Amino acid sequence: MYVAVKGGEAAIDSAHRLLARARRGRPEVPELSTGQIDQQLALAVDRVMTEGSLYDRELAALAIKQARGDLPEAVFLIRAYRTTLPRFGVTEPIDTAAMTIARRISATFKDLPGGQILGPTFDYTHRLLDFDLAKPERSGDLGTETMDEFADPAPMPRVVDLLDQEGVIETEEPGDEGERVADLTREPLQFPADRAARLQNLARGDEGFLLALGYSTQRGYGRNHPFAAEIRLGDVEVELEPEELGFPVAIASIGVTECHMVNQFKGSASAPAQFTRGYGLAFGEAERKAMAMALCDRALRSAELGEEVQAPAQDEEFVLYHSDSVEASGFVQHLKLPHYVDFQSELVLVRTLRAAAGAAPP
Amino acid sequence: MSAYNFGYLDEHTKRMVRRAILKAVAIPGYQVPFGSREMPLSYGWGTGGVQVTASIIGPDDVLKVIDQGADDTTNAVSIRRFFARTTGVRTTTRTREATIIQTRHRIPETPLRAGQIAVFQVPIPEPLRWLEPREAETRAMHALEEYGIMHVRLYEDIALHGRVATAYDYPVRANGRYIMRPSPIPKFDNPKLDRNPALLLFGAGREKRIYAVPPWTKVESLDFEDHPFAVERWDQPCALCGSRESFLDEVIVDDKGGRMFICSDTDYCRERREPAP
């Protein structure tokens, strides 16, 4: 006689062992070090830090290794670890105008104070597979330039601040010092969400999801006429003001990518025409993410700016509830958990409905 | 695991969750938003239930975890192990021995008693969600007790199919006020919610909501006078223990249409087959 399947415990243990072996791969291939991941898969590390909302290259590299290169899984590992960390305090807002620049471009001005700095970008590479990279390391042909040789020592004001001086862009008043900022890692998202909560959600959001939504605004689903006023990439200092000191001290330097979009706005009877803003910020080098985020941020400001909310990208609940890869991946994949009780109930119901409708048995 | 606190969550988080639970108990069926944390288990695997259990469990508790009514399904095993590892509490498969029963998709057949707590894993807490996708809207509808839309839906089912075509997660009204999702339990289990001596807690991690049915609270499954609520029945007993009272799983035994029916509640089935001690 059939007996209901037992052995969940043993199956789980075996699955874990198989997974560990699959992660390692064939033993004759040298094992990957987290240092190699950090240095040579740096953009994967950046993405995991951004969406995992934890700036720690070493842990992100470890998560990527443990996740066998599955980045959403690595993000999940980081998030679960992050939950357990104590919170020492809240830092001062970072000042991206004071960034040590590795890259800075503007699509709205040919030249501007500080100049255009291309930096390490894929943008103008021809996407031809470089078969030399498949060979053992070449030496001596990588050059020795550092950013310092290119960077203009002159200050590099942010493009939006230059526009601001002329009044052609909406002013953005900084919040009051000490004003409480929403924290999505501690409180549930509530609607309507304020912009800080929305930006946090987008910063943690899945890059692919934001990319598709940003793209949809460009194709007419909530078009907002964007210009990339500025994208800058580099290091900023993080400052914390310990209570007993009374003045801020730098505790770390982190790499960030920042994107300011300027978008059109027609103006109204009460307000003259002005450009509006969309903002994106991500850890490390994450230009695609920062740009997509800025497009989504601007789209989500539709209601506030008196635009009709029609497109998915403008719909706050739609965007913010579905952006998180950890939530989405979990709920989509939970479909593989057993559902046989519910399915049995449906089966009974469908059979009853079919019998009532006089359907012939197959 | 010494690097982690008892029950994985830190004490501040547990207190936050317990406050949400207290509010939920005070307003039966009302969905309390809470600062759901990222757990080391995947969303959809019971993170809401796990956070509720982690927040209420103490060293003297005895924990039972079931999925689909069974203790040995992989996810039940995994959650039971998680708590065994992070709390060291005693675990059991026996409904009668447990002080906390975390469950997905079933309520045990063995009646719960006063003092026990059942923790339900909830995927979508909002009963009006398929009728109105927006959270801001549904919260207002609950506040105004504006439930006409739900009755219209049930009526449409009857007009179309001659009966309410909902087999699980069948909506209920708690304490005569809030319409509530019982979580995806089969409607077979709905009557067990009514005036249950145990405390019933519902945790939705991804959706960041907690709600509750306190002991002895009236819970009615929505219906109409001329179409009263009814549960499913099988025309054969459990093939293992012979029960005609329990919810049966259908097991396909060959590729020629052969099937058998067995209790979904493995502890109940075992108890009926073992001689009384």
Interface residues (C-beta under 8 A of the other chain):
Chain A: M1 Y2 V3 A4 V5 K6 G7 G8 E9 A11 I12 F76 R79 A80 R82 T83 T84 P86 T185 R186 E187 P188 L189 Q190 F191 P192 E317 Y321 V326 E327 S329 G330 F331 V332 Q333 H334 L335 L337 P338 H339 Y340 V341 D342 Q344 S345 E346 L347 V348 L349 T352 L353 A356
Chain B: Y4 Y8 D10 P33 F34 G35 S36 R37 E38 M39 P40 S42 Y43 G44 W45 T47 D67 Q68 G69 A70 D72 T73 T74 N75 A76 V77 S78 R81 R104 H105 R106 P123 P133 R134 E135 A136 H161 G162 R163 A165 A167 Y168 D169 P184 I185 P186 K187 F188 R206 K208 R209 E232 W234 A239 L240 F247 L248 D249 E250 V251 V253 M260 I262 S264 T266
